[in-house]
């Protein structure tokens, strides 16, 4: 008998993907990476909005394509349906009957106005897991109707900090306000699928970007509420621990994170500064913070000046001190660590072009058998999905996949 130990964990799970931009597509991308059949429902003609979003990759004699869309829509099928068209809506309902999961990130109320809200769809399929991702949640709340992108959620949950020099707010780098709700949505969907295995009933998974960002900012929020002291991110040097921050080496910066007394002693040994380890005023985190600039930083800076960021980090790690070189984004996939961890895969454009992108970080052993990271044009799977899964005839498929005249 052939072994099935390498079967993809979500193989056979059908996901209808009504998402766009980032929070929703990243969620469904993770499900596709785990082997789910993700069917992206797109508007006819031009497809999802990010298909035309910059930066656009343009090459001679090649079809221009959005790198944004490529990043987030690997391994997904594409079906074009204008859900304002009653017949297209019926086709979608036919897909819902066979689906396990629906994911959407419209503003609350949009799906209800289309006649496709959670109550309607779960009436069609009681085992359906319906997941919505929105700025402030699907349940009633004061801000339920507000539109939101990641920066809105980050700004309203304490993640946006103020610069130490100017006092002006500083936006984060990665779109944390989108990516974390995506991961919470994946977790909620998997929990709902596990519960369905017990109850045979689906669930409504209601993910709010505001809730997710509040949750991950628990350190600052809880610390402020517990101590009454303002907690600040965005500092090059930690206000409570030292040395714990980003420090100049000969060719860039290195992160050094000393969080305990044992690590402090190891740090002193690594930089050959036994006198620092014997100083009673430097035995505690608070003492090291107070005396960092006068006593610790000069010695450490001299040691770092003759070492590259990689050399310094390697010396720290060998001594048992958490450390790492500060890498630019363009350096990450070229690192030995990324290569050895198989964190690189190639996304494949519809015309066969390939680009390296970060792979899924989830490792299962045995390694699941997953399809290549192919992307497809809008409506590429109209016939296969609507004919095979929804059971529509060719003439009906032609009608329901066209854009309605009123939309032009």
Secondary structure, DSSP 4 states (H G I P E B T S, - for coil): ----TT--TTTT-EEEEE--TTHHHHHHHHHHHTT-EEEEEE-TTT-SGGGGPSSEE--TTS--EEHHHHHH-TTEEEEE--TTSHHHHHHHHHHHHH-SEEEE-SPTTHHHHTT--HHHHHHH-TT-EEEEEESS-SS--TTTT----HHHHHHTTT-SEE-TTT--EE--SS-HHHHHHHHHHHHHHHHHHHHHHHHS--EEEEEEHHHHHHHHTHHHHHHHHHHS-------SB-SSSSSEEEEE-SSSEEEEE--SHHHHHHHHHHTT-HHHHT-GGGSSHHHHHHHIIIIIHHHHHHHHHTS-HHHHHHHHHHTT-EEEE---HHHHTTSHHHHHTT-EEEEE-TTS-EEEEE------SSPP-----B---TTTTHHHHHHHTS---HHHHHHHTSPPGGG-
